[in-house]
Amino acid sequence: MSKKLLSIAVKGKKSVWGFNFYADPKYLKTWRDDGLDIVEIENVVPQWVVDFNLVRQWCFLQDLFNLKSPFNIKDEKNHIIDTKEEK
């Protein structure tokens, strides 16, 4: 399988540090079972996009380019989250 961009959180005595790395996602369950805090990175957003308030549009286009469905948001257990607001 191809490698994916992941992020690991490392807790020190005073701070929590995050590091991004590429790895095969088949090891995610093993790492998480061992107590590591690892998440898969879905979108990478540059600061200028945040400054211009274009994050939603950036992620939508990035998902289209990566052939993902930008209309489905999933939680950690890969369940689709309903994004419709209740009225």
N, CA, C and O atoms as a CHARMM CRD file, in Angstrom:
* protein
*
  348
    1    1 MET  N      0.84600  -1.18300   0.00000 PROA 1      0.00000
    2    1 MET  CA     0.00000   0.00000   0.00000 PROA 1      0.00000
    3    1 MET  C      0.88900   1.24400   0.00000 PROA 1      0.00000
    4    1 MET  O      2.03400   1.19800   0.45000 PROA 1      0.00000
    5    2 SER  N      0.36600   2.32600  -0.49500 PROA 2      0.00000
    6    2 SER  CA     1.14200   3.56700  -0.54500 PROA 2      0.00000
    7    2 SER  C      1.23200   4.21000   0.83700 PROA 2      0.00000
    8    2 SER  O      0.41800   3.95200   1.72400 PROA 2      0.00000
    9    3 LYS  N      2.22900   5.04100   0.98300 PROA 3      0.00000
   10    3 LYS  CA     2.41900   5.73800   2.25600 PROA 3      0.00000
   11    3 LYS  C      1.50100   6.94500   2.32000 PROA 3      0.00000
   12    3 LYS  O      1.18100   7.55400   1.29900 PROA 3      0.00000
   13    4 LYS  N      1.08100   7.28200   3.53400 PROA 4      0.00000
   14    4 LYS  CA     0.20900   8.43500   3.75900 PROA 4      0.00000
   15    4 LYS  C      0.86600   9.37600   4.74800 PROA 4      0.00000
   16    4 LYS  O      1.72700   8.97900   5.53300 PROA 4      0.00000
   17    5 LEU  N      0.44500  10.62500   4.69500 PROA 5      0.00000
   18    5 LEU  CA     0.94600  11.62800   5.62200 PROA 5      0.00000
   19    5 LEU  C      0.24000  11.46100   6.96100 PROA 5      0.00000
   20    5 LEU  O     -0.98800  11.50000   7.03400 PROA 5      0.00000
   21    6 LEU  N      1.02800  11.27400   8.02400 PROA 6      0.00000
   22    6 LEU  CA     0.50300  11.07100   9.36400 PROA 6      0.00000
   23    6 LEU  C      1.11300  12.08700  10.30500 PROA 6      0.00000
   24    6 LEU  O      2.12600  12.71200   9.98900 PROA 6      0.00000
   25    7 SER  N      0.49800  12.24900  11.45200 PROA 7      0.00000
   26    7 SER  CA     1.02000  13.14800  12.47900 PROA 7      0.00000
   27    7 SER  C      1.03800  12.40400  13.80300 PROA 7      0.00000
   28    7 SER  O      0.07500  11.72000  14.15000 PROA 7      0.00000
   29    8 ILE  N      2.13900  12.53700  14.54700 PROA 8      0.00000
   30    8 ILE  CA     2.25500  11.90200  15.85400 PROA 8      0.00000
   31    8 ILE  C      2.42100  12.99600  16.90200 PROA 8      0.00000
   32    8 ILE  O      3.14700  13.96600  16.69000 PROA 8      0.00000
   33    9 ALA  N      1.74600  12.83000  18.02400 PROA 9      0.00000
   34    9 ALA  CA     1.86300  13.77300  19.13900 PROA 9      0.00000
   35    9 ALA  C      2.79200  13.16500  20.18100 PROA 9      0.00000
   36    9 ALA  O      2.59000  12.03200  20.61700 PROA 9      0.00000
   37   10 VAL  N      3.80900  13.92200  20.57600 PROA 10     0.00000
   38   10 VAL  CA     4.77100  13.47400  21.58000 PROA 10     0.00000
   39   10 VAL  C      4.62500  14.39100  22.78800 PROA 10     0.00000
   40   10 VAL  O      4.76300  15.60800  22.67000 PROA 10     0.00000
   41   11 LYS  N      4.34600  13.80300  23.95200 PROA 11     0.00000
   42   11 LYS  CA     4.15800  14.59200  25.17000 PROA 11     0.00000
   43   11 LYS  C      5.45600  14.64400  25.96000 PROA 11     0.00000
   44   11 LYS  O      6.03000  13.61700  26.32000 PROA 11     0.00000
   45   12 GLY  N      5.90400  15.87000  26.22100 PROA 12     0.00000
   46   12 GLY  CA     7.05900  16.07900  27.06800 PROA 12     0.00000
   47   12 GLY  C      6.61300  16.42900  28.47600 PROA 12     0.00000
   48   12 GLY  O      5.44700  16.25100  28.82600 PROA 12     0.00000
   49   13 LYS  N      7.53700  16.92300  29.28000 PROA 13     0.00000
   50   13 LYS  CA     7.19100  17.29700  30.65300 PROA 13     0.00000
   51   13 LYS  C      6.33200  18.54800  30.70500 PROA 13     0.00000
   52   13 LYS  O      5.47900  18.68100  31.58200 PROA 13     0.00000
   53   14 LYS  N      6.55200  19.47700  29.76100 PROA 14     0.00000
   54   14 LYS  CA     5.82100  20.74300  29.78500 PROA 14     0.00000
   55   14 LYS  C      4.99400  21.00400  28.53500 PROA 14     0.00000
   56   14 LYS  O      4.07900  21.82700  28.57200 PROA 14     0.00000
   57   15 SER  N      5.28600  20.33700  27.44400 PROA 15     0.00000
   58   15 SER  CA     4.62800  20.64300  26.17500 PROA 15     0.00000
   59   15 SER  C      4.26700  19.36500  25.41900 PROA 15     0.00000
   60   15 SER  O      4.74900  18.27300  25.71900 PROA 15     0.00000
   61   16 VAL  N      3.40200  19.55000  24.43000 PROA 16     0.00000
   62   16 VAL  CA     3.07300  18.48400  23.49700 PROA 16     0.00000
   63   16 VAL  C      3.58500  18.91600  22.12900 PROA 16     0.00000
   64   16 VAL  O      3.32000  20.03300  21.68300 PROA 16     0.00000
   65   17 TRP  N      4.30600  18.04200  21.48000 PROA 17     0.00000
   66   17 TRP  CA     4.90800  18.34900  20.18000 PROA 17     0.00000
   67   17 TRP  C      4.27900  17.46800  19.12100 PROA 17     0.00000
   68   17 TRP  O      3.96800  16.30600  19.38300 PROA 17     0.00000
   69   18 GLY  N      4.08600  18.01300  17.92000 PROA 18     0.00000
   70   18 GLY  CA     3.53200  17.25100  16.81000 PROA 18     0.00000
   71   18 GLY  C      4.52900  17.15600  15.67200 PROA 18     0.00000
   72   18 GLY  O      5.17500  18.14200  15.31500 PROA 18     0.00000
   73   19 PHE  N      4.65200  15.97400  15.11000 PROA 19     0.00000
   74   19 PHE  CA     5.57500  15.75200  14.00400 PROA 19     0.00000
   75   19 PHE  C      4.84700  15.03200  12.88400 PROA 19     0.00000
   76   19 PHE  O      4.11700  14.07200  13.12700 PROA 19     0.00000
   77   20 ASN  N      5.04400  15.49300  11.66200 PROA 20     0.00000
   78   20 ASN  CA     4.44400  14.87000  10.48800 PROA 20     0.00000
   79   20 ASN  C      5.45700  13.91800   9.86500 PROA 20     0.00000
   80   20 ASN  O      6.65700  14.19100   9.84800 PROA 20     0.00000
   81   21 PHE  N      4.95100  12.78600   9.35000 PROA 21     0.00000
   82   21 PHE  CA     5.82200  11.82100   8.68800 PROA 21     0.00000
   83   21 PHE  C      4.98900  10.98000   7.73100 PROA 21     0.00000
   84   21 PHE  O      3.76500  10.91700   7.84600 PROA 21     0.00000
   85   22 TYR  N      5.66700  10.33500   6.78600 PROA 22     0.00000
   86   22 TYR  CA     5.00400   9.44400   5.84800 PROA 22     0.00000
   87   22 TYR  C      5.23300   8.00600   6.29100 PROA 22     0.00000
   88   22 TYR  O      6.35900   7.62100   6.61000 PROA 22     0.00000
   89   23 ALA  N      4.16200   7.20900   6.31100 PROA 23     0.00000
   90   23 ALA  CA     4.26400   5.81000   6.70600 PROA 23     0.00000
   91   23 ALA  C      3.11700   5.01700   6.09300 PROA 23     0.00000
   92   23 ALA  O      2.13200   5.58100   5.61600 PROA 23     0.00000
   93   24 ASP  N      3.26700   3.72000   6.11700 PROA 24     0.00000
   94   24 ASP  CA     2.23200   2.82000   5.62700 PROA 24     0.00000
   95   24 ASP  C      1.12200   2.74000   6.67500 PROA 24     0.00000
   96   24 ASP  O      1.39500   2.37600   7.81900 PROA 24     0.00000
   97   25 PRO  N     -0.12200   3.06900   6.32000 PROA 25     0.00000
   98   25 PRO  CA    -1.20900   3.08800   7.30200 PROA 25     0.00000
   99   25 PRO  C     -1.56300   1.71200   7.86900 PROA 25     0.00000
  100   25 PRO  O     -2.34400   1.62900   8.81700 PROA 25     0.00000
  101   26 LYS  N     -1.01500   0.64400   7.32000 PROA 26     0.00000
  102   26 LYS  CA    -1.32800  -0.68900   7.85300 PROA 26     0.00000
  103   26 LYS  C     -0.80300  -0.85700   9.28200 PROA 26     0.00000
  104   26 LYS  O     -1.24800  -1.75200  10.00100 PROA 26     0.00000
  105   27 TYR  N      0.13900  -0.00600   9.69800 PROA 27     0.00000
  106   27 TYR  CA     0.69400  -0.07900  11.04800 PROA 27     0.00000
  107   27 TYR  C     -0.07000   0.78000  12.06100 PROA 27     0.00000
  108   27 TYR  O      0.23000   0.72900  13.25400 PROA 27     0.00000
  109   28 LEU  N     -1.04400   1.56100  11.61000 PROA 28     0.00000
  110   28 LEU  CA    -1.76000   2.47800  12.50000 PROA 28     0.00000
  111   28 LEU  C     -2.38700   1.77300  13.69900 PROA 28     0.00000
  112   28 LEU  O     -2.23400   2.23600  14.82900 PROA 28     0.00000
  113   29 LYS  N     -3.08200   0.67500  13.47800 PROA 29     0.00000
  114   29 LYS  CA    -3.74500  -0.02000  14.58400 PROA 29     0.00000
  115   29 LYS  C     -2.72200  -0.49600  15.61800 PROA 29     0.00000
  116   29 LYS  O     -2.94700  -0.36200  16.82100 PROA 29     0.00000
  117   30 THR  N     -1.62400  -1.04100  15.16400 PROA 30     0.00000
  118   30 THR  CA    -0.58100  -1.51600  16.08300 PROA 30     0.00000
  119   30 THR  C     -0.01800  -0.36700  16.90200 PROA 30     0.00000
  120   30 THR  O      0.16100  -0.49200  18.11400 PROA 30     0.00000
  121   31 TRP  N      0.26200   0.75400  16.24400 PROA 31     0.00000
  122   31 TRP  CA     0.82600   1.91300  16.94600 PROA 31     0.00000
  123   31 TRP  C     -0.17300   2.47300  17.95000 PROA 31     0.00000
  124   31 TRP  O      0.19500   2.81000  19.07500 PROA 31     0.00000
  125   32 ARG  N     -1.42800   2.57100  17.54600 PROA 32     0.00000
  126   32 ARG  CA    -2.45300   3.10300  18.45300 PROA 32     0.00000
  127   32 ARG  C     -2.68500   2.16000  19.63300 PROA 32     0.00000
  128   32 ARG  O     -2.86200   2.61300  20.76300 PROA 32     0.00000
  129   33 ASP  N     -2.68700   0.84600  19.37300 PROA 33     0.00000
  130   33 ASP  CA    -2.84300  -0.12500  20.45800 PROA 33     0.00000
  131   33 ASP  C     -1.69800  -0.03600  21.46300 PROA 33     0.00000
  132   33 ASP  O     -1.86700  -0.35800  22.63900 PROA 33     0.00000
  133   34 ASP  N     -0.53200   0.40200  20.99100 PROA 34     0.00000
  134   34 ASP  CA     0.63500   0.53900  21.86400 PROA 34     0.00000
  135   34 ASP  C      0.63400   1.88000  22.60300 PROA 34     0.00000
  136   34 ASP  O      1.53700   2.15700  23.39200 PROA 34     0.00000
  137   35 GLY  N     -0.38500   2.71400  22.34600 PROA 35     0.00000
  138   35 GLY  CA    -0.52700   3.96300  23.08500 PROA 35     0.00000
  139   35 GLY  C     -0.03900   5.21200  22.37300 PROA 35     0.00000
  140   35 GLY  O     -0.04200   6.29300  22.96200 PROA 35     0.00000
  141   36 LEU  N      0.38200   5.08800  21.11000 PROA 36     0.00000
  142   36 LEU  CA     0.83000   6.27200  20.37800 PROA 36     0.00000
  143   36 LEU  C     -0.37300   7.07700  19.87900 PROA 36     0.00000
  144   36 LEU  O     -1.37900   6.50600  19.45900 PROA 36     0.00000
  145   37 ASP  N     -0.26100   8.38400  19.92900 PROA 37     0.00000
  146   37 ASP  CA    -1.31400   9.29100  19.46300 PROA 37     0.00000
  147   37 ASP  C     -0.98300   9.68800  18.03100 PROA 37     0.00000
  148   37 ASP  O     -0.23700  10.64000  17.80100 PROA 37     0.00000
  149   38 ILE  N     -1.54500   8.94900  17.05900 PROA 38     0.00000
  150   38 ILE  CA    -1.24800   9.17100  15.64100 PROA 38     0.00000
  151   38 ILE  C     -2.55100   9.41900  14.90100 PROA 38     0.00000
  152   38 ILE  O     -3.53000   8.70000  15.10000 PROA 38     0.00000
  153   39 VAL  N     -2.56500  10.44500  14.04300 PROA 39     0.00000
  154   39 VAL  CA    -3.73100  10.74000  13.21600 PROA 39     0.00000
  155   39 VAL  C     -3.30500  10.86100  11.76000 PROA 39     0.00000
  156   39 VAL  O     -2.17100  11.23000  11.45400 PROA 39     0.00000
  157   40 GLU  N     -4.23400  10.54200  10.87500 PROA 40     0.00000
  158   40 GLU  CA    -3.98000  10.68100   9.44600 PROA 40     0.00000
  159   40 GLU  C     -4.31100  12.11600   9.03300 PROA 40     0.00000
  160   40 GLU  O     -5.36300  12.64500   9.39200 PROA 40     0.00000
  161   41 ILE  N     -3.42000  12.73100   8.28900 PROA 41     0.00000
  162   41 ILE  CA    -3.63100  14.10300   7.82500 PROA 41     0.00000
  163   41 ILE  C     -4.37900  14.05100   6.49600 PROA 41     0.00000
  164   41 ILE  O     -3.91100  13.45500   5.52600 PROA 41     0.00000
  165   42 GLU  N     -5.53600  14.67800   6.47000 PROA 42     0.00000
  166   42 GLU  CA    -6.36300  14.68100   5.26800 PROA 42     0.00000
  167   42 GLU  C     -6.03800  15.85300   4.34200 PROA 42     0.00000
  168   42 GLU  O     -5.99000  15.68900   3.12300 PROA 42     0.00000
  169   43 ASN  N     -5.81900  17.01600   4.91000 PROA 43     0.00000
  170   43 ASN  CA    -5.54100  18.21300   4.11400 PROA 43     0.00000
  171   43 ASN  C     -4.40900  19.00800   4.75300 PROA 43     0.00000
  172   43 ASN  O     -4.28200  19.07400   5.97600 PROA 43     0.00000
  173   44 VAL  N     -3.59300  19.60900   3.89500 PROA 44     0.00000
  174   44 VAL  CA    -2.53300  20.49700   4.35100 PROA 44     0.00000
  175   44 VAL  C     -2.88600  21.89100   3.84100 PROA 44     0.00000
  176   44 VAL  O     -3.08400  22.09200   2.64200 PROA 44     0.00000
  177   45 VAL  N     -2.96300  22.85100   4.76300 PROA 45     0.00000
  178   45 VAL  CA    -3.41700  24.20000   4.41600 PROA 45     0.00000
  179   45 VAL  C     -2.31000  25.21100   4.70400 PROA 45     0.00000
  180   45 VAL  O     -1.86500  25.32800   5.84600 PROA 45     0.00000
  181   46 PRO  N     -1.85800  25.94800   3.67500 PROA 46     0.00000
  182   46 PRO  CA    -0.84600  26.98300   3.89900 PROA 46     0.00000
  183   46 PRO  C     -1.40700  28.16500   4.70300 PROA 46     0.00000
  184   46 PRO  O     -2.61600  28.39700   4.70900 PROA 46     0.00000
  185   47 GLN  N     -0.54800  28.88700   5.36000 PROA 47     0.00000
  186   47 GLN  CA    -0.97400  30.00700   6.20200 PROA 47     0.00000
  187   47 GLN  C     -1.69200  31.09200   5.40100 PROA 47     0.00000
  188   47 GLN  O     -2.64700  31.68900   5.89800 PROA 47     0.00000
  189   48 TRP  N     -1.25000  31.35500   4.17600 PROA 48     0.00000
  190   48 TRP  CA    -1.88700  32.42300   3.39700 PROA 48     0.00000
  191   48 TRP  C     -3.34700  32.08500   3.09900 PROA 48     0.00000
  192   48 TRP  O     -4.17300  32.99000   2.98100 PROA 48     0.00000
  193   49 VAL  N     -3.67900  30.79600   2.97500 PROA 49     0.00000
  194   49 VAL  CA    -5.06600  30.38900   2.74500 PROA 49     0.00000
  195   49 VAL  C     -5.90400  30.70400   3.98200 PROA 49     0.00000
  196   49 VAL  O     -7.04300  31.15600   3.87000 PROA 49     0.00000
  197   50 VAL  N     -5.33700  30.46400   5.15400 PROA 50     0.00000
  198   50 VAL  CA    -6.01700  30.78800   6.41000 PROA 50     0.00000
  199   50 VAL  C     -6.19900  32.29500   6.52200 PROA 50     0.00000
  200   50 VAL  O     -7.27000  32.77100   6.89800 PROA 50     0.00000
  201   51 ASP  N     -5.14500  33.05000   6.19200 PROA 51     0.00000
  202   51 ASP  CA    -5.19900  34.51400   6.28200 PROA 51     0.00000
  203   51 ASP  C     -6.29600  35.10800   5.39700 PROA 51     0.00000
  204   51 ASP  O     -6.91500  36.10800   5.76200 PROA 51     0.00000
  205   52 PHE  N     -6.53900  34.49600   4.23600 PROA 52     0.00000
  206   52 PHE  CA    -7.56700  34.98800   3.32000 PROA 52     0.00000
  207   52 PHE  C     -8.92400  34.31500   3.54800 PROA 52     0.00000
  208   52 PHE  O     -9.85500  34.50700   2.76600 PROA 52     0.00000
  209   53 ASN  N     -9.03100  33.51900   4.63000 PROA 53     0.00000
  210   53 ASN  CA   -10.28300  32.86200   4.99100 PROA 53     0.00000
  211   53 ASN  C    -10.81900  31.96700   3.86700 PROA 53     0.00000
  212   53 ASN  O    -12.01100  31.98600   3.55900 PROA 53     0.00000
  213   54 LEU  N     -9.91600  31.18300   3.26000 PROA 54     0.00000
  214   54 LEU  CA   -10.28700  30.31200   2.14900 PROA 54     0.00000
  215   54 LEU  C    -10.07100  28.83100   2.47200 PROA 54     0.00000
  216   54 LEU  O     -9.90200  28.01600   1.56500 PROA 54     0.00000
  217   55 VAL  N    -10.07700  28.48400   3.75700 PROA 55     0.00000
  218   55 VAL  CA    -9.76300  27.10800   4.15800 PROA 55     0.00000
  219   55 VAL  C    -10.77600  26.11500   3.59400 PROA 55     0.00000
  220   55 VAL  O    -10.39100  25.08100   3.04800 PROA 55     0.00000
  221   56 ARG  N    -12.05400  26.41800   3.72100 PROA 56     0.00000
  222   56 ARG  CA   -13.09600  25.49900   3.24400 PROA 56     0.00000
  223   56 ARG  C    -12.94900  25.25800   1.73300 PROA 56     0.00000
  224   56 ARG  O    -13.03300  24.11600   1.28000 PROA 56     0.00000
  225   57 GLN  N    -12.73500  26.30800   0.96800 PROA 57     0.00000
  226   57 GLN  CA   -12.58600  26.16900  -0.47800 PROA 57     0.00000
  227   57 GLN  C    -11.30100  25.40200  -0.81800 PROA 57     0.00000
  228   57 GLN  O    -11.29800  24.56200  -1.71900 PROA 57     0.00000
  229   58 TRP  N    -10.21400  25.69100  -0.10100 PROA 58     0.00000
  230   58 TRP  CA    -8.92800  25.01400  -0.32400 PROA 58     0.00000
  231   58 TRP  C     -9.08700  23.50300  -0.11000 PROA 58     0.00000
  232   58 TRP  O     -8.66000  22.70700  -0.94600 PROA 58     0.00000
  233   59 CYS  N     -9.69600  23.11700   1.00100 PROA 59     0.00000
  234   59 CYS  CA    -9.87000  21.69500   1.31400 PROA 59     0.00000
  235   59 CYS  C    -10.79200  21.01700   0.30900 PROA 59     0.00000
  236   59 CYS  O    -10.55400  19.87300  -0.07800 PROA 59     0.00000
  237   60 PHE  N    -11.84700  21.71500  -0.11700 PROA 60     0.00000
  238   60 PHE  CA   -12.75700  21.16200  -1.11300 PROA 60     0.00000
  239   60 PHE  C    -12.00700  20.85900  -2.40700 PROA 60     0.00000
  240   60 PHE  O    -12.13400  19.76700  -2.96100 PROA 60     0.00000
  241   61 LEU  N    -11.22900  21.82300  -2.88600 PROA 61     0.00000
  242   61 LEU  CA   -10.47300  21.62700  -4.13000 PROA 61     0.00000
  243   61 LEU  C     -9.37900  20.57800  -3.95900 PROA 61     0.00000
  244   61 LEU  O     -9.12200  19.79800  -4.87500 PROA 61     0.00000
  245   62 GLN  N     -8.74100  20.55200  -2.80600 PROA 62     0.00000
  246   62 GLN  CA    -7.70800  19.55900  -2.55200 PROA 62     0.00000
  247   62 GLN  C     -8.31100  18.15300  -2.54700 PROA 62     0.00000
  248   62 GLN  O     -7.70600  17.21700  -3.06900 PROA 62     0.00000
  249   63 ASP  N     -9.48700  18.00400  -1.96400 PROA 63     0.00000
  250   63 ASP  CA   -10.15700  16.70200  -1.96200 PROA 63     0.00000
  251   63 ASP  C    -10.55700  16.27800  -3.36900 PROA 63     0.00000
  252   63 ASP  O    -10.42300  15.10500  -3.71900 PROA 63     0.00000
  253   64 LEU  N    -11.04400  17.21100  -4.18000 PROA 64     0.00000
  254   64 LEU  CA   -11.39200  16.88600  -5.55900 PROA 64     0.00000
  255   64 LEU  C    -10.15600  16.44300  -6.34000 PROA 64     0.00000
  256   64 LEU  O    -10.20500  15.47200  -7.09500 PROA 64     0.00000
  257   65 PHE  N     -9.05800  17.15700  -6.15400 PROA 65     0.00000
  258   65 PHE  CA    -7.81500  16.84200  -6.85500 PROA 65     0.00000
  259   65 PHE  C     -7.30400  15.46300  -6.44200 PROA 65     0.00000
  260   65 PHE  O     -6.75800  14.73600  -7.27200 PROA 65     0.00000
  261   66 ASN  N     -7.47300  15.09500  -5.17500 PROA 66     0.00000
  262   66 ASN  CA    -7.01800  13.80200  -4.66400 PROA 66     0.00000
  263   66 ASN  C     -8.06400  12.71300  -4.83900 PROA 66     0.00000
  264   66 ASN  O     -7.91300  11.61200  -4.30900 PROA 66     0.00000
  265   67 LEU  N     -9.12400  13.01700  -5.58200 PROA 67     0.00000
  266   67 LEU  CA   -10.20800  12.07800  -5.89200 PROA 67     0.00000
  267   67 LEU  C    -10.91200  11.54900  -4.64200 PROA 67     0.00000
  268   67 LEU  O    -11.29800  10.38200  -4.58700 PROA 67     0.00000
  269   68 LYS  N    -11.07500  12.40600  -3.65400 PROA 68     0.00000
  270   68 LYS  CA   -11.85800  12.06900  -2.46900 PROA 68     0.00000
  271   68 LYS  C    -13.20900  12.75600  -2.59800 PROA 68     0.00000
  272   68 LYS  O    -13.35600  13.72400  -3.34500 PROA 68     0.00000
  273   69 SER  N    -14.17900  12.25600  -1.87700 PROA 69     0.00000
  274   69 SER  CA   -15.46800  12.92100  -1.86200 PROA 69     0.00000
  275   69 SER  C    -15.43100  14.03800  -0.82300 PROA 69     0.00000
  276   69 SER  O    -15.35200  13.75700   0.37300 PROA 69     0.00000
  277   70 PRO  N    -15.48600  15.29700  -1.25400 PROA 70     0.00000
  278   70 PRO  CA   -15.42500  16.40500  -0.29800 PROA 70     0.00000
  279   70 PRO  C    -16.72500  16.59000   0.47800 PROA 70     0.00000
  280   70 PRO  O    -16.79700  17.46400   1.34200 PROA 70     0.00000
  281   71 PHE  N    -17.74800  15.79800   0.19500 PROA 71     0.00000
  282   71 PHE  CA   -19.03400  15.95800   0.85500 PROA 71     0.00000
  283   71 PHE  C    -19.18600  15.05400   2.07400 PROA 71     0.00000
  284   71 PHE  O    -20.12200  15.22900   2.85500 PROA 71     0.00000
  285   72 ASN  N    -18.28700  14.09500   2.24900 PROA 72     0.00000
  286   72 ASN  CA   -18.34700  13.17900   3.38600 PROA 72     0.00000
  287   72 ASN  C    -17.21300  13.48500   4.35200 PROA 72     0.00000
  288   72 ASN  O    -16.04200  13.45800   3.97200 PROA 72     0.00000
  289   73 ILE  N    -17.55700  13.77300   5.58600 PROA 73     0.00000
  290   73 ILE  CA   -16.56500  13.99200   6.63100 PROA 73     0.00000
  291   73 ILE  C    -16.62500  12.78500   7.54700 PROA 73     0.00000
  292   73 ILE  O    -17.70400  12.38600   7.98500 PROA 73     0.00000
  293   74 LYS  N    -15.45600  12.19400   7.84200 PROA 74     0.00000
  294   74 LYS  CA   -15.43000  10.97900   8.65000 PROA 74     0.00000
  295   74 LYS  C    -14.71600  11.22600   9.96800 PROA 74     0.00000
  296   74 LYS  O    -13.81200  12.05600  10.05700 PROA 74     0.00000
  297   75 ASP  N    -15.13600  10.49100  10.99000 PROA 75     0.00000
  298   75 ASP  CA   -14.48600  10.58900  12.28600 PROA 75     0.00000
  299   75 ASP  C    -13.33100   9.59300  12.36200 PROA 75     0.00000
  300   75 ASP  O    -12.98400   8.96900  11.36000 PROA 75     0.00000
  301   76 GLU  N    -12.72800   9.44000  13.56000 PROA 76     0.00000
  302   76 GLU  CA   -11.57400   8.57300  13.72200 PROA 76     0.00000
  303   76 GLU  C    -11.85800   7.11100  13.40100 PROA 76     0.00000
  304   76 GLU  O    -10.95700   6.37800  12.99500 PROA 76     0.00000
  305   77 LYS  N    -13.11500   6.68100  13.58100 PROA 77     0.00000
  306   77 LYS  CA   -13.46800   5.29200  13.31700 PROA 77     0.00000
  307   77 LYS  C    -13.98700   5.10500  11.89800 PROA 77     0.00000
  308   77 LYS  O    -14.58400   4.07800  11.57700 PROA 77     0.00000
  309   78 ASN  N    -13.75600   6.10500  11.05000 PROA 78     0.00000
  310   78 ASN  CA   -14.12000   6.08200   9.63900 PROA 78     0.00000
  311   78 ASN  C    -15.62500   6.07200   9.41100 PROA 78     0.00000
  312   78 ASN  O    -16.09300   5.58300   8.38200 PROA 78     0.00000
  313   79 HSD  N    -16.40300   6.61700  10.38000 PROA 79     0.00000
  314   79 HSD  CA   -17.84000   6.76600  10.21900 PROA 79     0.00000
  315   79 HSD  C    -18.12600   8.13900   9.61800 PROA 79     0.00000
  316   79 HSD  O    -17.51400   9.13300  10.00800 PROA 79     0.00000
  317   80 ILE  N    -19.04700   8.18700   8.67800 PROA 80     0.00000
  318   80 ILE  CA   -19.40100   9.46200   8.05800 PROA 80     0.00000
  319   80 ILE  C    -20.17700  10.31000   9.05800 PROA 80     0.00000
  320   80 ILE  O    -21.13300   9.83600   9.67300 PROA 80     0.00000
  321   81 ILE  N    -19.76500  11.56300   9.21900 PROA 81     0.00000
  322   81 ILE  CA   -20.42400  12.50700  10.11700 PROA 81     0.00000
  323   81 ILE  C    -21.43300  13.30400   9.29300 PROA 81     0.00000
  324   81 ILE  O    -21.10900  13.82500   8.22600 PROA 81     0.00000
  325   82 ASP  N    -22.64900  13.38800   9.80000 PROA 82     0.00000
  326   82 ASP  CA   -23.69600  14.14800   9.11400 PROA 82     0.00000
  327   82 ASP  C    -23.41000  15.63500   9.30000 PROA 82     0.00000
  328   82 ASP  O    -23.40800  16.13900  10.42300 PROA 82     0.00000
  329   83 THR  N    -23.17000  16.33100   8.19300 PROA 83     0.00000
  330   83 THR  CA   -22.81900  17.75500   8.26600 PROA 83     0.00000
  331   83 THR  C    -24.03800  18.66400   8.10400 PROA 83     0.00000
  332   83 THR  O    -23.89300  19.88600   8.11900 PROA 83     0.00000
  333   84 LYS  N    -25.21900  18.09900   7.95300 PROA 84     0.00000
  334   84 LYS  CA   -26.42600  18.92000   7.81200 PROA 84     0.00000
  335   84 LYS  C    -26.82800  19.45600   9.17600 PROA 84     0.00000
  336   84 LYS  O    -26.84500  18.72400  10.16500 PROA 84     0.00000
  337   85 GLU  N    -27.14600  20.72100   9.21500 PROA 85     0.00000
  338   85 GLU  CA   -27.58800  21.34200  10.45600 PROA 85     0.00000
  339   85 GLU  C    -29.05000  21.01700  10.70600 PROA 85     0.00000
  340   85 GLU  O    -29.87100  21.07200   9.79000 PROA 85     0.00000
  341   86 GLU  N    -29.37500  20.67700  11.95100 PROA 86     0.00000
  342   86 GLU  CA   -30.76300  20.40600  12.30500 PROA 86     0.00000
  343   86 GLU  C    -31.50400  21.71900  12.50300 PROA 86     0.00000
  344   86 GLU  O    -30.99000  22.64500  13.13100 PROA 86     0.00000
  345   87 LYS  N    -32.71600  21.79300  11.96500 PROA 87     0.00000
  346   87 LYS  CA   -33.50900  23.02800  12.08000 PROA 87     0.00000
  347   87 LYS  C    -34.66300  22.81000  13.00200 PROA 87     0.00000
  348   87 LYS  O    -35.45100  23.72700  13.23300 PROA 87     0.00000
